[in-house]
Amino acid sequence: MAPHAETLEADIKRMTPIAAAPAEREDVSRIHRLIEGVEVVRGSSPEAPLRQFTLSDPSGRTVPIPASVFYILERVAEVLARGDAITVVPVGKEMTTQQAADLLNVSRQYLVRLLDEGKLACTKVGRHRRLKMGDVLAFKERRDHERKDSLRNLAELTEDLGGYDELK
């Protein structure tokens, strides 16, 4: 395995965000366009497989790509083609309070307060708290939904009260 590939593999296992190197960006964009342009065709039943996609190794052996992997590959290619970094994390994985705070884009102290208030579940490992990735993602989804509802309500209230004359 090439030295760069070993480093990349180690970064992925550590859940370090990965971005396409500038020299790879055009290849990633081509992959994204190829996947994006694919018209997915289902069989006669919901359980029927998608049109068959395969992955080939250098010796020519191929293996079918399951739909779940195809859709993940599609999303990864989209993000990398934009020039953003991506991390693949198992949902059942436990994370530290700092990792959870980073994911939620809040301070660690604020996250600890959420834990103390029981708004987010955690377990203790010795003196340290651990959070399940699935719990953190569910909290983030609820929080984002509540924020959108609040903003929509605020906009409706502003319109009802005749605010923002310049937009009329």
HUQUI-V613175 format. One record per backbone hydrogen bond with DSSP energy under -0.5 kcal/mol. NH is the residue of the N-H (numbers start at 1). CO is the residue of the C=O. Records with the same first field share a line. If there is no record, write none. Layout:
NH: CO + CO
This chain:
6: 2
7: 3
8: 4
9: 5
10: 6
11: 7
12: 8
13: 9
14: 10
15: 12
16: 11
18: 86
24: 21
25: 21 + 22
28: 24
29: 25
30: 26
31: 27
32: 28
33: 29
34: 30
35: 31
36: 32
37: 33
38: 35
40: 38
42: 40
48: 45
51: 41
55: 63
57: 61
60: 57
63: 55
65: 53
66: 64
70: 66
71: 67
72: 68
73: 69
74: 70
75: 71
76: 72
77: 73
78: 74
79: 75
80: 76
81: 77
82: 78
83: 80
84: 79
86: 18
89: 87
93: 90
95: 131
97: 129
100: 96
101: 97
102: 98
103: 99
104: 100
105: 101
106: 101
111: 107
112: 108
113: 109
114: 110
115: 111
116: 112
117: 113
118: 115
119: 114
120: 114
123: 130
125: 128
126: 124
128: 125
130: 123
131: 95
133: 93
134: 91
136: 132
137: 133
138: 134
139: 135
140: 136
141: 137
142: 138
143: 139
144: 140
145: 141
146: 142
147: 143
148: 144
149: 145
150: 146
151: 147
152: 148
153: 149
154: 150
155: 151
156: 152
157: 153
158: 154
159: 155
160: 156
161: 157
162: 159
163: 158
167: 164
168: 165
